[in-house]
Amino acid sequence: QVQLVESGGGLAQAGGSLRLSCAASGSPFRIQAMGWYRQAPGKQRELVASHNSIGVTDYADSVKGRFTISRDNAKNTVNLEMNNLKPEDTAVYYCHARVYTGYMNYWGQGTQVTVSS
């Protein structure tokens, strides 16, 4: 079982910045990929950014050039630096991890990000 604990988020003005952090705990596990998803009211959950175990990253087109994902494999942590925020970035952001064992997926509890115009 893997537990994901998120921190960060909150309220920002358009053009501002926020940082999200997520730490994985539990044993035993080896994480293949970690990343962030988001879900806005009335919309489906979507991938924001992901980082696999060999350093390959993937970003949603809407955040490319503004968001940066980083990961510490040794500490099982993943961060999301969000710059030049836009009101459409407002959503609940969820940390995600996929482990090698059975390729099971785990989710954090979610953290609210609100961007005002």
KAPEGI-V77278 format. One record per backbone hydrogen bond with DSSP energy under -1.0 kcal/mol. NH is the residue of the N-H (numbers start at 1). CO is the residue of the C=O. If there is no record, write none. Layout:
NH & CO
NH & CO
//
This chain:
3 & 25
5 & 23
7 & 21
10 & 112
12 & 114
14 & 116
15 & 85
16 & 13
18 & 82
20 & 80
21 & 7
22 & 78
23 & 5
24 & 76
25 & 3
32 & 98
33 & 98
34 & 51
35 & 96
36 & 49
37 & 94
38 & 46
39 & 92
43 & 40
46 & 38
48 & 36
49 & 36
50 & 58
51 & 34
52 & 56
53 & 32
55 & 52
58 & 50
60 & 48
63 & 60
66 & 63
67 & 63
68 & 81
70 & 79
72 & 77
76 & 72
77 & 72
78 & 22
79 & 70
80 & 20
81 & 68
82 & 18
83 & 66
85 & 16
89 & 86
90 & 87
91 & 113
92 & 39
93 & 111
94 & 37
96 & 35
97 & 106
98 & 33
99 & 104
100 & 30
104 & 101
106 & 97
108 & 95
111 & 93
113 & 91
114 & 10
116 & 12
//
